[in-house]
């Protein structure tokens, strides 16, 4: 009789323990269930109770473990508009396209374009005064130094000629740089100098190291396998590019012979902190798809591939280099398609749930909390979606 009661009690204890453990996993988020043995003080023999009785202690953590990755808070939609540039975290300059005349069997459609300042918080849209006369033909592009103290400014009079200047952002003082260039390929080498691959009508042209005081010095590159720069990036004292054989290389202003970093490179994108390079591979050597990999600046692959498909494009790093947005198109609908975000902290790749393919570059706001995506639309020509991420 006593033995039967003991067995029944033991079964009940096991079931109760299992039930409590299950309840902790399902309901006690952020808690840790621990089973421990304690000395038996009931006088029961060790042969009967297994050397002690079992207790379940639920230990609540002060904070749940931090989760990395992405979470979308909301999505804004702007019809018939694309992003020209971000003015702040919530303000941006947009261009709205309007159909003036529909296409006919003999004539193409006619469009008009107007720029606006748009506030995502208030929904306010203000018209930006259009340029007139000679100014209408000018295109001004500026590139801020990593520390924000200087800006390299190019004013293009036409598609072959630009006036180059260095601007001190604190004083407004400008230094004109006496360099003829046909390309806008370049980037800040560090806080004190800008590298410009000027290009030429005949060959790759000169490469200039331009100081913040406006002085310039020619950079030598001994590489017969590059006639023009299609992929070019600079940062942390190094210059990166791809040659005619799809090889990614690097060199410095004082090292004219380049270092080979990777083969079969189609596109590359250097992170703003100059610590990582996102590389999409060329479809060659029997490889059926293009792949997206992360390299360090020494040419070493970091982890596994983060994307693959028939076409990988529009890689865009967030300003703080913590995330990489990219687009994938795969004819096989079972493969990767749409916009994805790679989180450098967790190593996770997350789909945004938007299967469309962008027709403009992906565009982060200054703090990296919003991402602009512009896609084609049959009725509205183009539509821009701005994704707000949860902070």
N, C-alpha and C positions, 0 to 999 in steps of 0.2 A: 504493500500500500504506500509506504513512504517512498519506495523507488519509483512508483508510477507518478506520484506527485512531483518528484524531483525532475523526471523527464519532461512532464507537461510544463513545469515552470521554466526549464531550460529552453524549450521550444518557444515559449511565449517571449522570453527575454531576447532570443535571436531575432524573432519576427519584429519585436518592438524596436530593436536596434536598427534593423534594416529599414523599417518605416521611417525612423528619425533621420537616418542618413539620406534617404531618398528625399525627404521633405527639405533638408538643408540644400541639396543640389537644385531643387526646383524653385524654392522660395527665398532662401537666404542668400541673395546676391551680395557678393563682397564678403562672404563669411567663409571660414575654413573649418571643416568638421574634423576633429581629432579623436581617435579612440585610444584610450590608454588603460593600462593595468595598474590597480592600486592594491596595497596589502589587504588581505581579508581579516576583518576584525570581528567576524560573527562566530568564530570558533569552528567553522566548517573546515573539514580536512582538505588538503591540497589535492588529493586524488579525486574528490568530488567536484571541486570548483575550478580545477585547472590552475591552481596556485594563486588565485586571487579573483576578485570580481571585476567586471568590465564596466567602465563609465564612459559616457559620450559627452565631450565638452565642445560647445560651439564657441569659437573664438572670433569675435567680430574685428575686422581690420578697421583701422582709423579712416582709411581711404581706400576705395576700390582701385584695383590696378589700372594705370593709365592705358587707354586704348589709342593706338595710332591708326592712321588710315584717313578716310574721308567720310563726311556726312553732309548731305545737301540740305540746306535750310529752305531755299526757295529759288525759283527761276523767273527772271524778268524776260519779257519778249518785246523786241522792237521790230516792227514791220518795215520792209523796204529800206533798211538802214544797215550800215556797217560802221565799225569803230575806226576812227582815224587815230585817236590817242586818248589816254587817260589823263585827266587834269588833276584828279585827286582820287581818294578811295571810292567816292560816290559820284563824282562828276566826270564826264567824258565828252569829247568832241566826236560827233557822229556825222556821217554823210548820208542824206536821204536821196534815194533815186526815184524819180517820177516819170511815168510814161506820158510823153506829150502827144505822140501819134502812134497808133498801133501799126504793126507790120502789115504789109499787103503782099500780094503775089509778086509784085515787082520792086517794092521798096522795103528797106529795113525799118524797124521801129525807131522812133526818135525819143531821146531821154533828156531830162534836165537833172542837175545835181545841186543840192543845197546843203550847207553845213550848219549844224546847230550845236549849242552847248546844252547838254542834257543832264539833269539831276535825278539820280535813281531814288533818292530818299523822298523828294517832293513831287517828282514827275514833271517838274517845270522844264520847258524847252525854249531856249532863246536863240534867235537867228544870229549867225555870225556874218558880219559884213563881208561881202565878196570883194576880192581884189579886182582892180580895174586897170586898163591900159597895160603899160609895160610890166607892172607888178604881177599881172595875171599869169605871165609866162614864167615867173620865178617860182622855184620850189626850194623851200628852206628846210633843212634837216639838221637836228642838233643831237649831240651824243654827250651825255653827262659823265664826268669822271667818277670813279668808284667812290671817292669821298665827297662828291657833290660840289667841290670848290671851283671846278672849271668845266667848260663845255667846248667841244669841238663843233663848229658850225660850218655847214656847207650851204651856200646859196647858188643854186643851179640856174644860170641864165638860159641855158638850153640843155639838151640831153648830152652834150659833149663838153661843156665848160662849166666849171664851178669856181666860186670865190671861197677860199678856205680861211677860217679865222679861229683863234682861241679866245674865249671870253672868260674873264674873271667874274664869277657869279656874285662875289661880295661887293666889288667896286664898279662892275659894269664895263671895265676897261677891256678893249679888244686889240688883239695883235693879228694882223693879216699875215698869212703864210704864203710865201711866193712859191707855189707848187702848181704845175699844170696837171690836171688829172681828168681821166675819162671814166673812172669808176668811183663808186662810193664805198669800196671794200676797205674795211679797217676796224680798229677798236683800240681801247685804252690798254696800254701795256702795263701800266701802274698808275698811281695818282698823279705822276709828273710828266708823262709822255704819252702821245697818241701815235699809233702806227697806221700809216696810210699806204695801201697798195694802189698806186695811182693809175695803173693800167696804161695801155697804149693802143693805137690803131694797128700796130704792127706785131707787137709781142706783149709779154706780161707787164712791161714797163718797170718803173723804179718803185722801190719800197722805201718810205721815208719814216724816220723817227722824229716826231715833232714835239718839242718841249713846250711847256706851258707859257714860256716867254716868247713863243713864236719862232724860235730858231729851229732849224731842221738839219738832219744828218742822214745821209744815205745808208741803208742797211744792205749788206751784201748777202746773197743767197746763191750758193753753188749747187744747183740742181737742174740738170738738163731735161728732166722729166716733167717739168711744169711750164706750160705756155701761158696759162691764165689761171686766176684763182676763182674757182667755183665754190669751194668751201674754205673759209678763212676765219680764224678766231684768235683773239689775243687776251692775255691775262696773267697776272702774277709773274711778269717778266718773260713769258714765253709766247711764241707765235706758232699757231697750228694751221695746217692746211692739208688738202689732198692733192696728189699729183695726177698726171694723165693716166696712170695705171691703177687708179682707185686705192692708193696707199696713203694712209694718214701719217703725217710727219710733224716734227716740231723742231724749232731752232730758236736762237736768241740773237739779239743785235750784235753780240760779240762772238757768236759761233755760226759761221757761214755754212758749214756742212750740216745738213739736217739729220735728225735721228728718226728711224723708222719706228712707228708705234703700232700700226695695225694694217692688215691687208683687206681687200674686198670691201672698202668703205664707200657707201653711197652718199650719206649725209652725216654731218656731225654738229653737235651743239654743246658749247662749253658752258658750264653752270656759272652764274654770276659771281660766286666765290672762287671760281677757277680751280675747283678741287675735283670735279667730275666732268666727263665728256660722254654725252649720249650719242651713240653711233648706230646708224642703220646700215646693215650690210647689203652689198650688191648681190643680185641673184645670179650666181655664177658657179662654175665647178660642180654642176649637177644639183645644186641647191635649188629647190622648187619655190621657196618663199624667202621674203626679206625678213631680217631679224633685227630687233632692237636690243642693244647691249649697253651696259654702263662700264666705262673705263676710268681708271685714275689717270693722272697726267703723265705717268710713266709708261702707259701703254698696257697696263694689266687689267684684265677683265674683273669686275667686281660682282661676284655672285653669278646667278644664272641669267638667261635672257629674260627680258620683261615684256616682250611683245613679238608677234610674228604674223605675217599675212602677205597678201599679194602686193600691197603698197603700204608703206609706213612713211608718214610725213607730218609736218607742222609740229615738230618737237618744240616745246616752249617751257623753260624753267620758270618757276615762281621767283620773285625778286630775292627771297631769302635762301634760295637753292634747296629748299626742303621738299619740293614737289616738282615732278615733270609731267606735263600734259602732252599727249600725243594722239594722233589719229591713225586708225588701222582700217584698211579695206581688204576684205577677202571675198572672193567670188563664192566660195563655199560658205553658205549661210551658217553652217555649224561652227565656223572658225571665229576669230576675233573680228568684230566690226564696230566702228563708232569711235567715241572719245574715251580715253583711259587716263587715269592718274596714277603715277608711281610715287609712293611715299618713301623717301630715303631713310627715314628713321626706322620704320617697321619692315621695310622691304616689300610691302604689299603693293599689288597692282589692282586697282579697282575700276570697274566700268562706271561711267556716269549714267548709264541707262538710256543714252541717246545714241541711236544706231545710225544717225546721218553722218555724212562726211563733210568737213568744212571746206569752204571755197576762199576763205581769207585766213591769215595767220591767227592762231589762238592768242588771246590777249589777256594777260593778268593785270589786275589793278595794283597800285604801288605796294600794298601790304600783303598781297597774295591771298586775299580772302574772297576774291571774285574772279571768275574766268569768263571771257567773252568768246562766243562761238558763232560764226556766221555761216549759214548754209543757203543753198538754192531753194527757191519756192516757186511753184508753178503760177500761183495767183499773185504773190507779192514780190516777185523777182528774187529777193533775198530776205531772210529773216535772221536777226541776231538774238541769240539766247545768252543771257548773262546769269551764270550760276553763282549763287551765294552759298559759301561753305559754312557749316557750323564752326564756331570758334572753340 
